[in-house]
Amino acid sequence: MYAMNFAKSCCSKQMILVEGNIDVISLHQAGFCNTVAALGTSFTEEQARLLGRYTKEVVITLDADAAGEKATDRAMKILDGVGVEARVLRLPECKDPDEYIKSSALRASGHCLRARSAISNTGFTPQQRRSILTRPTADCNISKSMRRFSRA
C-alpha cells in the first residue's frame, strides 16, 4: 500500500483509504498523514489485514466515478470481513480527493473527515447506499462561506 510507511507511524484511531498516489500526496500535504492508497480499485483482503494491524477504522474516499463507487462497496465488504470498521466519505462535486483538496476548505479544517458517514454493509441496496452516502449533513456540508480559505 502506498505511503503505509508514513501513515502507520502517525495513525491514531483511523486511516484514510484513497485510490492513487496523487491523492495521498495531496492529503499528506494538507496534514492528513494517516492516508494510504490501494493504487487502483482492486483493494484486497491482504491490504485490509495490513490496515487492520495499525487501525480498527478506515475512512474510504475513493474516486467519485462508477469504478470508484463499485470499489468502495467492495472495500467495505472486505474490511468488514477482517474486522475493520469501514466508513465512507463522499466528497461533493469532485472526482477525487486531490481535486477536493485543491478546491475546498478541507485543508484548513479536517472537520468533514471527522463527520464521515458510517454505514453497514448489510441491509441497504446499492441505490440506498448511494443516497445515504451523498446526502450532505450539517457537519460536513462545505458552504460557500468556508471557501474563503485560500487554495494551495
C-alpha positions in Angstrom: 0.0 0.0 0.0 1.3 3.4 -1.0 2.5 5.5 2.0 1.8 2.9 4.6 5.4 3.5 5.9 4.3 7.1 6.8 0.7 6.5 7.8 1.4 3.7 10.2 3.6 5.9 12.4 1.1 8.8 12.6 -2.1 6.8 12.8 -4.0 7.2 16.0 -7.6 5.8 15.6 -8.2 5.7 11.8 -6.7 5.7 8.4 -7.9 7.2 5.2 -8.0 4.9 2.1 -7.8 6.6 -1.4 -7.1 5.2 -4.9 -4.0 6.9 -6.1 -0.6 8.2 -5.1 -1.5 11.8 -6.1 -4.5 11.7 -3.7 -2.2 10.5 -0.9 0.4 13.3 -1.6 -2.3 16.0 -1.5 -3.9 14.7 1.7 -0.5 14.4 3.3 0.4 17.9 2.3 -2.9 19.1 3.8 -2.0 17.4 7.1 -3.7 14.1 6.8 -0.7 11.9 7.3 -2.9 8.9 8.0 -3.7 8.4 4.3 -2.8 5.4 2.2 -3.6 4.3 -1.3 -4.7 1.0 -2.6 -3.2 2.1 -6.0 -6.3 1.4 -8.1 -9.7 0.0 -7.4 -8.5 -3.6 -6.7 -8.4 -3.5 -2.9 -7.6 -6.9 -1.5 -8.1 -8.8 1.7 -4.4 -8.8 2.3 -4.4 -5.0 2.2 -7.3 -4.9 4.6 -5.5 -7.2 7.0 -2.4 -4.9 6.8 -4.6 -1.9 7.6 -6.1 -3.8 10.5 -2.6 -4.2 12.1 -2.5 -0.4 12.6 -6.1 0.7 13.0 -9.6 -0.5 13.6 -11.3 2.2 11.5 -10.8 3.1 7.8 -12.4 6.0 6.1 -12.8 5.1 2.4 -12.8 8.1 0.0 -12.3 6.7 -3.5 -12.9 8.4 -6.8 -16.4 9.5 -7.5 -16.7 7.6 -10.8 -18.6 4.3 -11.3 -15.5 2.3 -10.8 -14.8 4.1 -7.5 -18.3 3.5 -6.2 -18.1 -0.2 -7.1 -14.6 -0.4 -5.4 -16.0 1.4 -2.3 -18.7 -1.2 -1.9 -16.2 -4.0 -2.4 -13.7 -2.4 0.1 -16.4 -2.0 2.7 -17.2 -5.7 2.5 -13.5 -6.8 2.6 -12.8 -4.5 5.6 -15.9 -5.8 7.4 -14.7 -9.4 6.7 -11.4 -8.8 8.5 -13.0 -6.9 11.5 -12.0 -3.4 10.5 -14.8 -0.7 10.7 -15.3 0.9 7.3 -16.7 4.4 7.0 -17.3 6.3 3.7 -16.6 9.9 2.9 -18.1 11.2 -0.3 -16.6 14.4 -1.5 -19.2 16.7 -3.0 -18.8 17.9 -6.6 -15.3 16.4 -7.0 -13.9 13.5 -8.9 -11.2 12.6 -6.3 -9.6 13.7 -3.0 -6.8 15.6 -4.8 -9.3 17.7 -6.6 -11.2 18.3 -3.4 -8.2 19.4 -1.5 -7.3 21.9 -4.3 -10.8 23.3 -4.4 -12.1 23.5 -0.9 -11.6 24.3 2.7 -10.7 20.8 3.7 -7.0 21.8 4.0 -8.0 24.3 6.7 -10.4 22.2 8.6 -10.5 18.4 9.0 -14.0 18.5 10.3 -15.5 16.9 7.3 -13.4 13.8 7.8 -14.4 13.7 11.5 -18.1 13.9 10.4 -17.8 11.0 8.0 -20.8 8.7 7.5 -20.8 5.2 8.8 -22.9 2.7 7.0 -23.4 -1.0 7.4 -22.6 -3.4 4.6 -25.9 -5.1 5.1 -29.5 -4.0 4.9 -29.1 -1.4 2.2 -29.3 -1.7 -1.6 -26.6 -0.1 -3.7 -29.1 2.7 -4.6 -29.9 3.3 -0.9 -26.2 3.4 0.0 -25.5 6.0 -2.7 -28.4 8.1 -1.4 -27.1 7.9 2.2 -23.5 8.5 1.2 -24.2 11.5 -1.0 -26.7 13.2 1.3 -24.9 16.2 2.8 -25.0 16.6 6.6 -24.9 19.9 8.5 -21.5 19.0 9.9 -20.0 18.0 6.6 -21.5 20.4 4.2 -18.8 22.7 2.8 -20.6 26.1 2.4 -19.6 29.0 0.2 -18.6 30.9 3.3 -15.9 28.3 4.0 -14.4 28.7 0.6 -12.7 31.9 1.8 -9.7 29.7 2.7 -7.0 30.1 0.1 -6.0 27.3 -2.3 -2.6 25.8 -2.0 
